[in-house]
Amino acid sequence: MNEKPDSTAPAAEPTTETEPLTDAEPHEPHAIEPSAPADVAPEPVPAPRIRRTLVSTAWAALSGGALILILILVFVLENLTPGKFTFLGAHFTLPLGVAVLLAAIVGMLVMAVIGTARILQVRRAMTRPK
């Protein structure tokens, strides 16, 4: 007769041949890391990052400025149709491209004046004793 083990029976107690594990003695077998297969190349080491310098930043700014100037020149040359303008009582005729360019320059100057005033205001607030 084949008897099936009783699932309700208590589990057998451990014998004294093996000692129970404690927190002080963790059971971690020393694993040996397998070596990498010969056909797998090691990961390439990234090249050291080159830091920005003042000269490289100036070069980038000048290159960008030159590109913008070329685009402005093309815009002005494509818009040579004369337009009549009146400003503070003065009447004059200018090519439309030049008029738009002058308006942009005046806008940049207004922005620079307001920005300078704000920078000076912040500096004064930072140096003011509390």
C-alpha positions as CSV (number, residue, x, y, z in Angstrom):
1,M,0.0,0.0,0.0
2,N,1.2,3.4,-0.9
3,E,0.5,5.9,1.8
4,K,0.4,9.6,1.1
5,P,2.2,11.8,3.5
6,D,-0.3,13.5,5.9
7,S,-0.3,17.3,5.1
8,T,-1.7,18.0,8.6
9,A,1.1,16.4,10.4
10,P,3.7,18.7,12.0
11,A,6.9,19.2,10.0
12,A,9.9,17.3,11.1
13,E,12.1,19.3,13.5
14,P,15.6,20.1,12.3
15,T,18.3,17.8,13.4
16,T,21.3,19.0,15.4
17,E,23.5,18.3,12.5
18,T,22.8,21.8,10.9
19,E,22.7,24.9,12.9
20,P,20.0,27.5,12.3
21,L,21.0,30.7,10.6
22,T,21.0,33.9,12.7
23,D,21.2,37.6,11.8
24,A,24.8,37.7,13.0
25,E,25.8,35.0,10.5
26,P,24.2,35.5,7.2
27,H,24.5,32.6,4.9
28,E,25.8,34.0,1.6
29,P,27.8,31.7,-0.5
30,H,30.8,33.3,-2.1
31,A,29.7,33.6,-5.7
32,I,32.4,33.5,-8.3
33,E,31.6,36.0,-11.0
34,P,31.7,34.4,-14.4
35,S,34.2,35.9,-16.7
36,A,32.9,37.7,-19.8
37,P,32.8,35.7,-22.9
38,A,35.8,36.2,-25.2
39,D,33.6,37.5,-28.1
40,V,32.1,40.4,-26.1
41,A,34.1,43.6,-26.4
42,P,34.4,45.7,-23.2
43,E,32.4,48.9,-23.1
44,P,34.2,51.9,-24.5
45,V,35.4,54.5,-22.1
46,P,33.7,57.9,-22.9
47,A,36.1,60.7,-23.9
48,P,36.6,63.4,-21.3
49,R,34.2,66.3,-21.8
50,I,35.8,69.5,-23.0
51,R,34.8,72.5,-21.0
52,R,33.6,75.7,-22.7
53,T,36.0,78.5,-22.9
54,L,35.5,82.3,-23.3
55,V,36.9,82.0,-26.9
56,S,34.6,79.2,-27.9
57,T,31.6,81.1,-26.5
58,A,32.6,84.2,-28.4
59,W,33.1,82.2,-31.6
60,A,29.6,80.7,-31.3
61,A,28.1,84.2,-30.6
62,L,29.9,85.8,-33.5
63,S,28.9,83.0,-35.9
64,G,25.3,83.2,-34.8
65,G,25.4,87.0,-35.2
66,A,26.9,86.8,-38.7
67,L,24.1,84.4,-39.7
68,I,21.5,86.8,-38.4
69,L,23.1,89.7,-40.2
70,I,23.0,87.8,-43.5
71,L,19.3,87.0,-43.0
72,I,18.6,90.7,-42.3
73,L,20.6,91.8,-45.4
74,V,18.5,89.4,-47.5
75,F,15.3,90.7,-45.9
76,V,16.3,94.4,-46.7
77,L,17.3,93.6,-50.3
78,E,14.0,91.8,-50.9
79,N,12.0,94.7,-49.6
80,L,13.3,97.7,-51.5
81,T,9.8,99.0,-52.3
82,P,9.8,102.7,-51.1
83,G,7.3,103.7,-48.4
84,K,6.2,107.1,-47.2
85,F,6.7,107.7,-43.5
86,T,5.9,110.5,-41.1
87,F,7.6,110.7,-37.7
88,L,7.4,113.6,-35.3
89,G,6.3,115.9,-38.1
90,A,9.1,114.8,-40.5
91,H,8.0,113.3,-43.8
92,F,10.4,111.0,-45.6
93,T,10.6,108.0,-47.9
94,L,12.5,104.8,-47.1
95,P,12.6,101.3,-48.5
96,L,10.3,99.1,-46.4
97,G,13.1,96.7,-45.4
98,V,15.2,99.6,-44.0
99,A,12.2,101.0,-42.1
100,V,11.5,97.6,-40.5
101,L,15.2,97.2,-39.7
102,L,15.2,100.7,-38.1
103,A,12.1,99.8,-36.1
104,A,13.8,96.6,-34.8
105,I,16.9,98.6,-33.8
106,V,14.8,101.1,-31.9
107,G,13.0,98.3,-30.1
108,M,16.3,96.6,-29.1
109,L,17.6,100.0,-27.7
110,V,14.4,100.4,-25.6
111,M,14.8,96.8,-24.3
112,A,18.5,97.5,-23.5
113,V,17.6,100.7,-21.5
114,I,14.9,98.9,-19.6
115,G,17.1,95.9,-18.9
116,T,20.0,98.1,-17.7
117,A,17.6,99.9,-15.3
118,R,16.4,96.6,-13.9
119,I,20.0,95.3,-13.5
120,L,21.0,98.5,-11.6
121,Q,17.9,98.2,-9.4
122,V,18.7,94.6,-8.4
123,R,22.4,95.5,-7.7
124,R,21.3,98.4,-5.5
125,A,18.9,96.1,-3.6
126,M,21.6,93.5,-3.1
127,T,24.2,96.0,-1.8
128,R,21.8,97.9,0.4
129,P,22.4,97.0,4.1
130,K,19.5,95.3,5.9
